[in-house]
Amino acid sequence: MTTQDHQASLEPAGDQTLAAAAGGLTFPLAPGYRVKVRSGPGTNFAVVRQLAEGARIEIRCQRHGQQVSGPYGTSDIWDNIAPGQYVSDTYVRTGSSGMVAPRCMG
């Protein structure tokens, strides 16, 4: 992955915040970044929205996709946070290099 690809996935951010997802276990994003949410498990998928710095996400399920590098290593695991919305697990502090949620079906 090139530096440009990496920058396409994340951008440094200001002091915006996002309320924690209702219910379930949430995980913090890497500090200092606004993480782009994509429509599928890879940087080739469209950006749906962007999460604010300091946000916490609820992981509904996980799937393998494009391998990317981020603050928490290199991985092909993508976290589904809502229908049709994925973030790279390398930008989420889950405390594990493996899956921490059920595998996404379909």
C-alpha positions as a printed NumPy array, in Angstrom:
array([[  0.   ,   0.   ,   0.   ],
       [  1.389,   3.383,  -0.934],
       [  1.523,   6.445,   1.258],
       [ -1.205,   7.99 ,  -0.91 ],
       [ -3.454,   4.964,  -0.332],
       [ -2.842,   5.264,   3.412],
       [ -3.79 ,   8.93 ,   3.344],
       [ -6.935,   8.078,   1.394],
       [ -8.038,   5.907,   4.312],
       [ -7.399,   8.388,   7.14 ],
       [ -6.964,  12.077,   7.645],
       [ -5.726,  13.902,  10.747],
       [ -8.59 ,  15.699,  12.454],
       [ -9.481,  18.411,  14.9  ],
       [-11.481,  18.161,  18.091],
       [-14.727,  16.645,  16.771],
       [-16.299,  13.765,  18.67 ],
       [-18.939,  11.125,  17.976],
       [-21.32 ,   9.658,  20.515],
       [-20.741,   6.003,  21.328],
       [-23.013,   3.546,  19.561],
       [-26.081,   2.574,  21.563],
       [-25.792,  -0.802,  23.285],
       [-23.105,  -3.425,  22.788],
       [-19.364,  -3.248,  23.308],
       [-17.602,  -0.318,  21.658],
       [-13.97 ,   0.177,  20.656],
       [-11.991,   3.428,  20.276],
       [-10.515,   4.605,  16.996],
       [ -6.814,   5.435,  16.728],
       [ -6.219,   8.828,  18.36 ],
       [ -5.627,  11.799,  16.088],
       [ -7.476,  10.498,  13.033],
       [-10.819,  10.794,  11.317],
       [-11.466,   7.361,   9.848],
       [-13.245,   7.011,   6.515],
       [-16.148,   4.565,   6.512],
       [-16.407,   2.632,   3.255],
       [-19.222,   0.726,   1.569],
       [-17.154,  -2.48 ,   1.512],
       [-13.98 ,  -4.043,   2.945],
       [-11.33 ,  -2.139,   0.982],
       [-10.072,   1.313,  -0.025],
       [-11.47 ,   0.736,  -3.525],
       [-15.017,   0.994,  -2.096],
       [-16.837,   4.337,  -1.916],
       [-16.522,   6.52 ,   1.178],
       [-19.899,   6.582,   2.949],
       [-18.976,   8.978,   5.759],
       [-16.104,   9.882,   8.054],
       [-15.873,   9.248,  11.788],
       [-14.72 ,  12.034,  14.079],
       [-11.493,  11.916,  16.039],
       [-12.058,  10.207,  19.385],
       [-15.043,   8.211,  18.151],
       [-15.899,   4.778,  19.486],
       [-17.505,   2.185,  17.236],
       [-19.638,  -0.864,  17.814],
       [-18.441,  -3.774,  15.667],
       [-21.427,  -5.76 ,  14.38 ],
       [-19.318,  -8.354,  12.524],
       [-15.965,  -8.658,  10.736],
       [-14.781,  -9.913,   7.352],
       [-11.563, -10.299,   5.416],
       [-10.887,  -7.805,   2.624],
       [ -8.062,  -5.625,   1.348],
       [ -4.912,  -5.681,   3.467],
       [ -3.989,  -2.246,   4.816],
       [ -1.545,  -0.832,   7.349],
       [ -2.501,   1.543,  10.141],
       [ -1.589,   2.585,  13.679],
       [ -2.403,  -0.88 ,  15.029],
       [ -0.496,  -2.918,  12.435],
       [ -1.237,  -4.527,   9.079],
       [ -4.371,  -6.588,   8.576],
       [ -7.036,  -7.629,   6.091],
       [ -9.772,  -7.531,   8.765],
       [-12.553,  -4.986,   8.203],
       [-15.124,  -4.083,  10.854],
       [-18.782,  -3.744,   9.89 ],
       [-20.295,  -0.923,  11.945],
       [-23.68 ,  -0.628,  10.18 ],
       [-25.289,  -2.113,   7.058],
       [-22.91 ,  -1.38 ,   4.156],
       [-20.385,   0.448,   6.379],
       [-16.836,  -0.828,   7.023],
       [-13.671,   0.498,   8.658],
       [-10.242,  -1.122,   8.616],
       [ -9.521,  -2.926,  11.878],
       [ -5.999,  -1.446,  11.804],
       [ -7.498,   1.86 ,  12.968],
       [ -9.574,   0.38 ,  15.806],
       [ -8.082,  -0.498,  19.209],
       [ -9.623,  -3.923,  19.804],
       [ -6.71 ,  -5.322,  21.827],
       [ -6.36 ,  -8.228,  19.388],
       [ -4.686,  -8.879,  16.046],
       [ -7.498, -11.309,  15.189],
       [-11.253, -11.122,  14.961],
       [-13.145,  -9.984,  18.058],
       [-16.663, -10.221,  16.615],
       [-18.562, -12.821,  14.59 ],
       [-17.671, -13.212,  10.922],
       [-20.044, -11.296,   8.612],
       [-22.396, -13.528,   6.644],
       [-22.836, -13.171,   2.896]])
